[in-house]
Amino acid sequence: MTPPSRRLVLAALAVAALPRLAAAQRPPIVYERSELTIETAAGARHRFDIEMADTDERRANGLMFRTSMAPDAGMLFDFRSDQPVSMWMRNTFIPLDMLFIARDGRVVNIAERTVPRSEATIPSDGPVRAVLELNGGTAARLGLRPGDRVLHRMFRNVP
């Protein structure tokens, strides 16, 4: 017979594994790929290959369960209309920088180096159309700031 304390540990491990098992049983979510450029106030331009999180299912899944991301990659969450937005890091294993973006492509605020697996909410500073998630530390490395512009077809600021 298994001692009670060992049964509790095994039960806790099984509960912790449930989200991964559920994700493994679903077919993988396919994201449309695109590219965007961030233009800083100083005129520097930084290009990223991104995945589009533009449906409820894609937004809900986001970057969960990924253990790495290329330095020039990211995910752009399209909320389709201007609204206050809050994000979280549950089941996200890599630190991220989150750029909250207005409908004209202007960066409203940046949450840098978010904490993996945290359930704390990370809010926009007002209504935004989108959130761009990049590897943690990218904003500091590239000198990204609120007021910079994200150039992408979603924002209608690209010819």
C-alpha positions in Angstrom: 0.0 0.0 0.0 1.3 3.5 -0.8 1.8 5.8 2.2 -0.7 8.7 2.3 2.0 11.4 1.8 3.3 9.7 -1.3 -0.3 9.4 -2.7 -0.7 13.2 -2.1 2.6 13.9 -4.0 1.5 11.7 -6.9 -1.9 13.3 -7.0 -0.4 16.8 -7.0 2.0 15.8 -9.9 -0.9 14.4 -11.9 -3.0 17.6 -11.4 0.0 19.7 -12.5 0.4 17.6 -15.7 -3.3 18.0 -16.7 -2.9 21.2 -18.8 0.0 19.7 -20.8 -1.9 16.5 -21.4 -5.0 18.4 -22.6 -2.8 20.5 -24.9 -1.1 17.4 -26.2 -4.5 15.8 -27.2 -5.7 18.8 -29.2 -4.4 19.3 -32.8 -1.8 22.1 -32.9 -3.0 25.6 -33.4 -1.8 27.0 -36.7 -0.9 30.7 -36.7 -0.7 33.0 -39.8 2.8 34.4 -40.2 3.6 38.0 -41.0 6.3 40.5 -40.5 6.3 43.9 -38.9 8.8 46.7 -38.2 9.2 48.8 -35.1 10.4 52.3 -35.7 11.9 54.1 -32.7 11.6 57.8 -32.1 15.3 58.0 -33.0 14.5 56.5 -36.4 16.0 53.0 -35.9 14.0 50.3 -37.6 13.8 46.7 -36.2 12.1 43.9 -38.2 10.4 40.9 -36.6 8.8 37.7 -38.0 5.6 37.2 -36.1 2.7 34.9 -35.6 -0.8 36.4 -35.6 -3.0 35.6 -32.7 -6.2 36.9 -34.3 -8.9 34.5 -33.2 -10.3 33.7 -29.8 -8.5 30.3 -29.9 -5.2 31.7 -31.0 -5.3 34.6 -28.5 -6.2 32.1 -25.6 -3.3 29.8 -26.5 -0.7 32.5 -27.3 2.9 31.5 -26.5 1.9 28.9 -23.9 4.1 25.9 -23.3 6.9 27.2 -25.6 10.4 27.0 -24.2 12.1 29.3 -26.7 11.6 31.8 -29.4 13.9 33.2 -32.1 15.5 36.6 -31.2 13.7 38.3 -34.2 10.3 36.5 -33.6 7.2 37.5 -31.8 3.4 37.1 -31.5 0.9 39.9 -32.4 -2.4 39.7 -30.5 -5.2 41.4 -32.5 -8.2 42.4 -30.4 -10.0 43.8 -33.4 -11.2 47.0 -31.6 -9.8 49.5 -29.1 -10.2 48.3 -25.6 -8.3 48.1 -22.3 -6.4 44.8 -22.3 -4.9 42.7 -19.6 -2.5 39.8 -20.3 -1.0 37.1 -18.1 1.8 34.6 -18.2 0.0 31.4 -17.1 1.6 28.4 -18.8 4.1 30.7 -20.6 7.6 29.4 -19.9 9.7 32.2 -21.3 10.0 35.8 -20.1 8.4 38.3 -22.5 8.3 42.0 -23.2 4.7 43.1 -24.0 4.2 46.1 -26.2 0.6 47.5 -25.9 -0.3 49.2 -29.2 -2.9 51.7 -30.2 -4.9 51.4 -33.5 -2.5 53.8 -35.3 0.5 51.6 -34.4 1.8 53.8 -31.6 3.2 51.9 -28.6 1.1 53.0 -25.5 3.1 51.1 -22.8 5.6 48.3 -22.4 5.7 45.6 -19.8 9.3 44.4 -19.7 10.6 41.0 -18.7 7.3 39.5 -17.5 7.5 36.6 -15.1 7.0 33.1 -16.6 4.0 31.2 -15.2 2.7 34.1 -13.3 -1.1 34.7 -13.0 -0.7 38.4 -12.2 -2.5 40.6 -14.7 -0.4 42.9 -17.0 -2.6 45.8 -18.1 -2.5 48.3 -20.9 -2.4 52.0 -20.0 -5.7 52.6 -21.8 -7.5 51.3 -24.9 -5.3 49.4 -27.3 -5.9 47.4 -30.5 -3.1 44.9 -30.1 -0.3 43.5 -28.0 3.1 42.4 -29.4 5.0 39.8 -27.4 8.7 39.6 -27.8 11.5 37.8 -26.0 12.1 39.3 -22.6 14.9 42.0 -22.7 14.2 42.9 -26.4 12.7 46.3 -25.5 15.7 47.3 -23.4 18.2 45.9 -25.9 16.7 47.8 -28.8 15.8 50.9 -26.8 12.0 50.6 -27.5 9.8 53.1 -25.7 6.2 54.3 -25.5 5.5 56.5 -28.5 7.5 54.3 -30.9 5.5 53.0 -33.9 4.7 49.5 -35.0 4.4 49.3 -38.8 2.1 46.5 -39.9 -0.9 46.1 -42.2 -3.2 45.8 -39.2 -2.5 49.4 -38.2 -2.9 50.8 -41.7 0.3 52.7 -41.4 2.1 50.6 -44.1 1.6 51.3 -47.8 
